[in-house]
Amino acid sequence: MDKWLNSLVTPDPQTGFELAIKLARMGVRYTQPDEEKLKQGRKQYDDHAGFLIAASQVVSIHFQTVARANNYWTKNDKK
């Protein structure tokens, strides 16, 4: 695969969240590089809330990593 991740640093939280989604999607692609098998698997989780919730959890974990790399939680901390 081509190099696509140069940094976890993003200009703002919205871009950071989009990066978290990209990280989750790329993780799936690395795990299942066969495009046809990947598409076939979608049928299994498309209509299952549990699978969609699990996908959201993965994105959330990635966003925590991106947020930490960008210091999102302390930049706006007025304490």
Contacts in CASP RR format, 6 or more apart in sequence:
PFRMAT RR
TARGET T0000
AUTHOR 0000-0000-0000
METHOD contacts of the structure
MODEL  1
MDKWLNSLVTPDPQTGFELAIKLARMGVRYTQPDEEKLKQGRKQYDDHAG
FLIAASQVVSIHFQTVARANNYWTKNDKK
1 29 0 8 1.000
1 30 0 8 1.000
4 26 0 8 1.000
5 23 0 8 1.000
5 26 0 8 1.000
8 19 0 8 1.000
8 65 0 8 1.000
8 66 0 8 1.000
8 69 0 8 1.000
8 70 0 8 1.000
9 69 0 8 1.000
9 70 0 8 1.000
10 16 0 8 1.000
10 19 0 8 1.000
10 66 0 8 1.000
10 70 0 8 1.000
13 67 0 8 1.000
13 70 0 8 1.000
13 72 0 8 1.000
16 63 0 8 1.000
16 66 0 8 1.000
16 67 0 8 1.000
16 70 0 8 1.000
17 59 0 8 1.000
17 63 0 8 1.000
17 66 0 8 1.000
19 62 0 8 1.000
19 66 0 8 1.000
20 59 0 8 1.000
20 60 0 8 1.000
20 62 0 8 1.000
20 63 0 8 1.000
20 65 0 8 1.000
20 66 0 8 1.000
21 59 0 8 1.000
21 62 0 8 1.000
23 62 0 8 1.000
23 65 0 8 1.000
23 66 0 8 1.000
24 55 0 8 1.000
24 58 0 8 1.000
24 59 0 8 1.000
24 62 0 8 1.000
28 38 0 8 1.000
29 38 0 8 1.000
32 38 0 8 1.000
44 51 0 8 1.000
45 51 0 8 1.000
45 52 0 8 1.000
45 55 0 8 1.000
67 73 0 8 1.000
END
